Amino acid sequence: MKAIYSTALVIGFCGLAIAADDKKAVDVVGTWKCEYTIGEQKRTADLTVTKDGDKVAGTISWPDQKDVKLKDMKLKDGELTFTATRKFMDNEIVIDYKMTFDGDKMKGKAAADFGGQSRSSTWKANAKRRKRRRISRRKLMRCVLIASVATLAGCTTPKAPQPVDVSVLDTSTDRIQELLAKLDDNPDLLHSDLTPSVHTLREIGEPAISPTLPYLLSENEPTRLHAERVIDGAMMKMHGFVFGQGWPQPEMQQEYERVSKGLWDFEAMGRKSVSESPMKDRQAYIERVKRWLTNRRG
């Protein structure tokens, strides 16, 4: 494992070295796993950038809004600027982005005006998928040499991200009911589908699912949306997702997606979320989740 990690580390070094050799342009093409913080709450998004000649294009996906086309994209002097529109129920917010790149890392800021208030957040990202480059024999030999040195240096396998210890959370029935009573309170200005109660209930995980299910039948659309975020987030956590970090293993994400699709097939349901769907469909979803929980508990 030590040698494998050393080799992987060297491949990363090689990619950086090759990028450094390219003096003509910054390499922005690929998919970037972004992290940013609003207040004290960590958020994630996937930014995908393509390039055709001198023209750049792309999309951005948040957990609750997928494949949003980027507008006014410009790449100049190593700086990428663009705008994206976030939708929150009946509101649309145009967010301005300004990003700079350093090899496989990206950082920058996002700014928006919402309700007369200016809000900004700091973004950082690592390349999740980069375009392939052809490596010359000379550079390949250089990488092999570095790999040998790295192996002899005694590189160790990095530790996987550690999930939050839910034992420090109060998962009692009273605490869950207290959080549900405030489910709609203090929504985030840029992410109105998330509230402090939603965040905490997602971290509580499985114990929060059953008490939250009835809220999917509410006549209030924001309440249904918040309940859906709790249930989906709790299921993600049950499958290993770590909020603020992501999936430790791709197999965990694949299993979650398989289960999630079995409970609610987004395409088959007319590309509507649970909270947007008619009462009868929401009731059927609730029953499927209950059966899934029962089967899971054995």
C-alpha positions as CSV (number, residue, x, y, z in Angstrom):
1,M,0.0,0.0,0.0
2,K,2.9,2.3,0.7
3,A,4.3,1.9,-2.8
4,I,0.8,2.3,-4.3
5,Y,0.3,5.6,-2.5
6,S,3.7,6.8,-3.5
7,T,3.0,6.1,-7.1
8,A,-0.3,7.9,-6.9
9,L,1.4,10.8,-5.2
10,V,4.0,11.0,-8.0
11,I,1.3,11.0,-10.7
12,G,-0.1,14.1,-9.0
13,F,3.3,15.7,-9.0
14,C,3.7,14.9,-12.7
15,G,0.4,16.5,-13.5
16,L,1.5,19.6,-11.8
17,A,4.9,19.6,-13.5
18,I,3.2,19.3,-16.9
19,A,0.8,22.0,-16.1
20,A,3.7,24.2,-15.2
21,D,5.3,23.6,-18.6
22,D,2.2,25.0,-20.3
23,K,3.0,28.7,-20.2
24,K,0.2,29.6,-22.7
25,A,-2.9,29.1,-20.6
26,V,-4.2,28.0,-17.2
27,D,-5.8,24.5,-17.4
28,V,-9.3,25.0,-16.1
29,V,-10.9,22.1,-18.0
30,G,-12.5,19.4,-15.8
31,T,-14.8,18.8,-12.9
32,W,-14.0,20.6,-9.7
33,K,-15.3,19.5,-6.3
34,C,-16.0,22.8,-4.5
35,E,-16.4,23.7,-0.9
36,Y,-17.6,26.9,0.6
37,T,-18.9,28.3,3.9
38,I,-21.9,30.5,4.5
39,G,-21.9,31.6,8.1
40,E,-20.5,28.6,9.9
41,Q,-22.2,26.0,7.6
42,K,-20.2,24.2,5.0
43,R,-21.6,23.7,1.5
44,T,-20.6,21.8,-1.6
45,A,-21.0,22.1,-5.3
46,D,-19.6,20.5,-8.5
47,L,-18.3,22.9,-11.1
48,T,-17.7,21.5,-14.6
49,V,-15.7,23.5,-17.1
50,T,-15.1,22.8,-20.8
51,K,-13.1,24.7,-23.4
52,D,-13.3,25.0,-27.2
53,G,-10.5,27.0,-28.6
54,D,-10.6,30.3,-26.7
55,K,-14.1,29.8,-25.5
56,V,-14.9,28.4,-22.1
57,A,-18.3,27.1,-21.0
58,G,-19.6,25.1,-18.1
59,T,-22.2,24.1,-15.6
60,I,-22.6,24.1,-11.8
61,S,-24.6,21.6,-9.6
62,W,-25.7,22.0,-6.0
63,P,-27.3,19.2,-4.1
64,D,-30.7,20.8,-4.7
65,Q,-30.2,22.2,-8.2
66,K,-28.4,20.4,-11.0
67,D,-26.6,21.3,-14.2
68,V,-27.1,25.1,-14.1
69,K,-25.6,26.7,-17.2
70,L,-22.9,29.2,-16.5
71,K,-23.1,32.6,-18.2
72,D,-20.7,35.4,-19.1
73,M,-17.7,33.1,-18.7
74,K,-14.3,34.7,-19.3
75,L,-10.8,33.4,-18.7
76,K,-8.2,36.1,-18.6
77,D,-4.8,36.2,-17.0
78,G,-5.4,33.0,-15.1
79,E,-8.7,34.3,-13.6
80,L,-12.1,32.7,-14.5
81,T,-15.3,34.8,-14.0
82,F,-18.9,33.8,-14.6
83,T,-22.4,34.0,-13.2
84,A,-24.9,31.4,-12.2
85,T,-28.6,31.7,-11.2
86,R,-29.8,30.0,-8.0
87,K,-33.5,29.2,-7.8
88,F,-35.3,29.2,-4.4
89,M,-39.0,28.5,-4.9
90,D,-40.2,31.7,-6.7
91,N,-36.9,33.6,-6.3
92,E,-34.0,33.7,-8.7
93,I,-30.6,35.0,-7.4
94,V,-27.7,35.8,-9.8
95,I,-24.4,35.0,-8.2
96,D,-21.1,36.4,-9.5
97,Y,-18.0,34.2,-9.3
98,K,-14.3,35.0,-9.6
99,M,-11.9,32.1,-9.5
100,T,-8.1,31.6,-9.7
101,F,-6.2,28.3,-10.4
102,D,-3.0,26.8,-9.2
103,G,-2.6,23.4,-10.8
104,D,-5.2,21.0,-9.4
105,K,-6.5,23.6,-6.9
106,M,-8.9,26.5,-7.3
107,K,-10.0,29.3,-5.0
108,G,-12.2,32.4,-5.3
109,K,-15.3,34.2,-4.2
110,A,-19.0,34.2,-4.9
111,A,-21.1,37.3,-4.3
112,A,-24.8,38.0,-4.6
113,D,-27.4,40.6,-3.6
114,F,-30.5,39.1,-1.9
115,G,-33.3,41.2,-0.5
116,G,-31.1,44.3,-0.6
117,Q,-28.3,42.6,1.3
118,S,-24.9,41.8,-0.2
119,R,-23.7,38.3,0.7
120,S,-20.4,36.7,-0.3
121,S,-18.6,33.4,0.4
122,T,-15.1,32.0,-0.1
123,W,-14.7,29.0,-2.4
124,K,-12.0,26.4,-2.7
125,A,-11.9,23.3,-4.8
126,N,-9.8,20.4,-6.0
127,A,-9.9,18.9,-9.4
128,K,-12.1,15.7,-9.3
129,R,-11.6,14.9,-13.0
130,R,-9.1,16.5,-15.3
131,K,-8.5,16.1,-19.0
132,R,-5.8,13.6,-19.9
133,R,-2.4,14.7,-21.1
134,R,0.1,12.9,-23.2
135,I,3.4,12.5,-21.2
136,S,6.6,12.5,-23.1
137,R,9.1,9.7,-22.4
138,R,11.5,12.1,-20.8
139,K,8.8,13.3,-18.4
140,L,7.7,9.7,-17.7
141,M,11.3,8.7,-16.8
142,R,11.4,11.7,-14.4
143,C,8.2,10.5,-12.8
144,V,9.6,7.0,-12.4
145,L,12.6,8.4,-10.7
146,I,10.5,10.5,-8.3
147,A,8.4,7.4,-7.6
148,S,11.4,5.5,-6.5
149,V,12.5,8.3,-4.2
150,A,9.0,8.7,-2.7
151,T,8.9,4.9,-2.0
152,L,12.3,5.0,-0.3
153,A,11.2,8.0,1.7
154,G,8.5,5.9,3.4
155,C,5.3,7.6,2.4
156,T,2.3,6.4,4.4
157,T,-1.3,5.8,3.3
158,P,-3.4,8.9,4.1
159,K,-6.2,8.4,6.6
160,A,-9.8,8.4,5.3
161,P,-11.9,11.3,6.4
162,Q,-13.5,10.5,9.8
163,P,-17.3,10.9,10.0
164,V,-18.8,13.1,12.7
165,D,-19.4,11.1,15.9
166,V,-23.2,11.2,16.3
167,S,-22.8,10.1,19.9
168,V,-22.1,13.8,20.8
169,L,-25.5,14.7,19.4
170,D,-28.7,14.5,21.4
171,T,-30.8,12.0,19.4
172,S,-33.6,11.7,21.9
173,T,-37.2,11.8,20.8
174,D,-37.7,15.1,22.7
175,R,-34.7,16.7,21.0
176,I,-35.9,15.6,17.5
177,Q,-39.4,16.9,18.1
178,E,-37.9,20.2,19.3
179,L,-35.9,20.5,16.1
180,L,-38.9,19.6,13.9
181,A,-41.0,22.3,15.6
182,K,-38.4,24.8,14.3
183,L,-37.9,23.1,10.9
184,D,-38.7,26.2,8.9
185,D,-37.0,28.7,11.1
186,N,-34.1,30.9,9.9
187,P,-33.6,29.6,6.4
188,D,-30.3,30.4,4.8
189,L,-30.4,33.4,2.5
190,L,-28.7,31.7,-0.4
191,H,-30.0,28.2,0.4
192,S,-33.5,28.5,1.6
193,D,-34.0,24.7,1.6
194,L,-31.6,24.5,4.5
195,T,-32.2,25.7,8.1
196,P,-30.3,25.1,11.3
197,S,-32.8,22.3,12.2
198,V,-32.3,20.6,8.8
199,H,-28.6,20.6,9.4
200,T,-28.8,19.0,12.8
201,L,-31.5,16.5,11.9
202,R,-29.4,15.3,8.9
203,E,-26.4,14.8,11.3
204,I,-28.6,12.8,13.7
205,G,-29.3,10.4,10.8
206,E,-31.6,7.4,10.9
207,P,-33.4,8.3,14.2
208,A,-34.6,11.5,12.5
209,I,-36.2,9.9,9.5
210,S,-39.4,8.4,10.8
211,P,-40.5,11.5,12.9
212,T,-39.8,13.7,9.8
213,L,-41.9,11.6,7.3
214,P,-45.3,13.2,8.3
215,Y,-44.0,16.6,7.5
216,L,-43.9,15.6,3.8
217,L,-47.8,15.8,4.0
218,S,-47.8,19.4,5.1
219,E,-49.8,21.9,3.1
220,N,-46.8,24.3,3.4
221,E,-44.3,23.8,0.5
222,P,-41.2,25.0,2.4
223,T,-42.0,22.6,5.2
224,R,-42.2,19.7,2.8
225,L,-38.9,20.8,1.1
226,H,-37.1,21.0,4.5
227,A,-38.5,17.6,5.5
228,E,-37.3,16.1,2.2
229,R,-33.8,17.6,2.8
230,V,-33.7,16.0,6.3
231,I,-34.7,12.6,5.0
232,D,-32.4,12.6,2.0
233,G,-29.5,13.9,4.1
234,A,-30.1,11.3,6.8
235,M,-30.1,8.5,4.2
236,M,-26.8,9.9,2.8
237,K,-25.3,9.8,6.3
238,M,-26.5,6.3,6.8
239,H,-24.6,5.3,3.7
240,G,-21.3,7.0,4.9
241,F,-21.6,10.5,3.6
242,V,-19.7,13.1,5.7
243,F,-21.2,16.6,5.5
244,G,-18.5,19.2,4.6
245,Q,-16.2,16.4,3.2
246,G,-18.1,14.2,0.9
247,W,-18.2,10.4,0.2
248,P,-15.2,8.5,1.6
249,Q,-15.7,5.7,-1.0
250,P,-17.4,5.8,-4.4
251,E,-19.1,2.5,-3.5
252,M,-21.0,4.2,-0.7
253,Q,-22.3,6.8,-3.1
254,Q,-23.4,4.2,-5.6
255,E,-25.3,2.2,-2.9
256,Y,-27.0,5.4,-1.7
257,E,-28.0,6.3,-5.3
258,R,-29.4,2.8,-5.8
259,V,-31.5,2.9,-2.7
260,S,-32.6,6.5,-3.3
261,K,-33.8,5.6,-6.9
262,G,-35.7,2.6,-5.6
263,L,-37.5,4.8,-3.1
264,W,-38.1,7.7,-5.5
265,D,-37.3,7.5,-9.3
266,F,-36.9,11.1,-10.2
267,E,-37.2,10.5,-13.9
268,A,-40.2,8.2,-13.6
269,M,-41.9,10.7,-11.4
270,G,-41.8,13.4,-14.2
271,R,-38.6,15.0,-12.8
272,K,-40.4,16.2,-9.7
273,S,-39.0,16.0,-6.2
274,V,-41.0,14.4,-3.4
275,S,-42.0,17.8,-2.0
276,E,-43.3,19.0,-5.4
277,S,-45.4,15.9,-6.1
278,P,-49.1,15.3,-5.4
279,M,-50.3,14.0,-2.0
280,K,-50.9,10.4,-3.2
281,D,-47.3,10.2,-4.5
282,R,-45.9,11.5,-1.3
283,Q,-48.0,9.1,0.7
284,A,-46.7,6.2,-1.4
285,Y,-43.1,7.4,-0.9
286,I,-43.6,7.5,2.9
287,E,-44.8,3.9,2.9
288,R,-41.8,2.8,0.8
289,V,-39.4,4.6,3.2
290,K,-41.0,2.9,6.2
291,R,-40.7,-0.5,4.6
292,W,-37.1,0.2,3.7
293,L,-36.3,1.2,7.3
294,T,-38.0,-1.9,8.7
295,N,-36.1,-4.2,6.3
296,R,-32.8,-2.5,7.1
297,R,-33.3,-3.0,10.8
298,G,-34.0,-6.7,10.2
